[in-house]
Amino acid sequence: MTAPLHDTAETTVADVAADIPAKAIEGRSPGRIAWMRLKRDKVALAGGVIVVFLILVAIFAPLIVSALGHPPNDFHEDKIDPLFGTPTGKWGGISGDYLFGVEPVNGRDVFSRIVYGTRISLLVAFLSAIVAVVLGTFFGIMAGYFGGWVDAAIGRVMDVLLAFPQLLFIMSLVSVMPNSLLGFSGTGVRMGVLVVVIGFFGWPYVGRIVRGQTLSLREREYVDAARSLGAGRGYILFRELLPNLVAPITVYATLMIPTNILTEAALSFLGVGVKPPTSSWGQMLFKALSFYETDPIFMLIPGLAIFVTVLAFNLFGDGVRDALDPKGSR
């Protein structure tokens, strides 16, 4: 008597399935998931490409200027009309040798000053953002974890700093600062003041976000588990809570940098930024005020530099925020 056909079929399918090697299930880390989300956001990627390009321009500014321009502080009076003080030729003297033309009166190369202005703007913006993030993270996590009088004291300090007139304070501080301080002189002193003051007045914004996140995270099960195992406060703060705060801190840092760029440009425009003859986009805008009716190109170029830089950082920051948001739809 032969076996039923369906038994033979089932045995054959099982044998075939057993011969197929099992494929291991590969888990995806939060960073990989965030990168996959970010890659789908083409606008954010475009902003990120521009940000990387600007950083490279700032790093290799001397090489770029030596290849495509002239020293940023050299005068070229031969390119200036002696009667009107404006560049000879059309569009502010734009030519093959002077890609963005020359400045009125002194004839300095606009392209070189824009390139070196990129270095100043990004350096001040990044350093002040680091100061704000470090202070805001420290005080925010302390206020959120300990609560009570610690939270109340830090909260009142935040309120005072948020209500303080930052612009007036910087203007008054720069006016009394010496020309040399701690081994720095001239532009170094001004840049140090800008970094410290902008970062100091910016940390309450980071601190409030970190405090709110810490209030939620300190009630999580893994924090209770760490306490039950005898973990100290320092371990819980910096080994359990801080790694889970990286995402919101990163998002806010990317959105803080364009604000710092605008602040530095505004202060340089008002004459309390970096010290001349150091190139700055804000200084270039101020000098263009006297010639915008006859040659608007002098205001257009530094204005576009600020606009493109701030827009790129904002687009990239929005994309990073969407990518790191675990509840995002993308």
Rosetta blueprint (number, residue, H / E / L):
1 M L
2 T L
3 A L
4 P L
5 L H
6 H H
7 D H
8 T H
9 A H
10 E H
11 T H
12 T H
13 V H
14 A H
15 D H
16 V H
17 A H
18 A H
19 D H
20 I L
21 P L
22 A L
23 K L
24 A L
25 I L
26 E L
27 G L
28 R L
29 S L
30 P H
31 G H
32 R H
33 I H
34 A H
35 W H
36 M H
37 R H
38 L H
39 K H
40 R H
41 D L
42 K H
43 V H
44 A H
45 L H
46 A H
47 G H
48 G H
49 V H
50 I H
51 V H
52 V H
53 F H
54 L H
55 I H
56 L H
57 V H
58 A H
59 I H
60 F L
61 A H
62 P H
63 L H
64 I H
65 V H
66 S H
67 A H
68 L H
69 G L
70 H L
71 P L
72 P L
73 N L
74 D L
75 F L
76 H L
77 E H
78 D H
79 K H
80 I E
81 D L
82 P L
83 L L
84 F L
85 G L
86 T L
87 P E
88 T L
89 G L
90 K L
91 W H
92 G H
93 G H
94 I L
95 S L
96 G L
97 D L
98 Y L
99 L L
100 F L
101 G L
102 V E
103 E L
104 P L
105 V L
106 N L
107 G L
108 R L
109 D E
110 V H
111 F H
112 S H
113 R H
114 I H
115 V H
116 Y H
117 G H
118 T H
119 R H
120 I H
121 S H
122 L H
123 L H
124 V H
125 A H
126 F H
127 L H
128 S H
129 A H
130 I H
131 V H
132 A H
133 V H
134 V H
135 L H
136 G H
137 T H
138 F H
139 F H
140 G H
141 I H
142 M H
143 A H
144 G H
145 Y H
146 F H
147 G L
148 G H
149 W H
150 V H
151 D H
152 A H
153 A H
154 I H
155 G H
156 R H
157 V H
158 M H
159 D H
160 V H
161 L H
162 L H
163 A H
164 F L
165 P L
166 Q H
167 L H
168 L H
169 F H
170 I H
171 M H
172 S H
173 L H
174 V H
175 S H
176 V H
177 M L
178 P L
179 N L
180 S E
181 L E
182 L L
183 G L
184 F E
185 S E
186 G L
187 T H
188 G H
189 V H
190 R H
191 M H
192 G H
193 V H
194 L H
195 V H
196 V H
197 V H
198 I H
199 G H
200 F H
201 F H
202 G H
203 W H
204 P H
205 Y H
206 V H
207 G H
208 R H
209 I H
210 V H
211 R H
212 G H
213 Q H
214 T H
215 L H
216 S H
217 L H
218 R L
219 E L
220 R L
221 E H
222 Y H
223 V H
224 D H
225 A H
226 A H
227 R H
228 S H
229 L L
230 G L
231 A L
232 G L
233 R H
234 G H
235 Y H
236 I H
237 L H
238 F H
239 R H
240 E H
241 L H
242 L H
243 P H
244 N H
245 L H
246 V H
247 A H
248 P H
249 I H
250 T H
251 V H
252 Y H
253 A H
254 T H
255 L H
256 M H
257 I H
258 P H
259 T H
260 N H
261 I H
262 L H
263 T H
264 E H
265 A H
266 A H
267 L H
268 S H
269 F H
270 L L
271 G L
272 V L
273 G L
274 V L
275 K L
276 P L
277 P L
278 T L
279 S L
280 S L
281 W H
282 G H
283 Q H
284 M H
285 L H
286 F H
287 K H
288 A H
289 L L
290 S L
291 F L
292 Y L
293 E L
294 T L
295 D L
296 P L
297 I H
298 F H
299 M H
300 L H
301 I H
302 P H
303 G H
304 L H
305 A H
306 I H
307 F H
308 V H
309 T H
310 V H
311 L H
312 A H
313 F H
314 N H
315 L H
316 F H
317 G H
318 D H
319 G H
320 V H
321 R H
322 D H
323 A H
324 L H
325 D L
326 P L
327 K L
328 G L
329 S L
330 R L
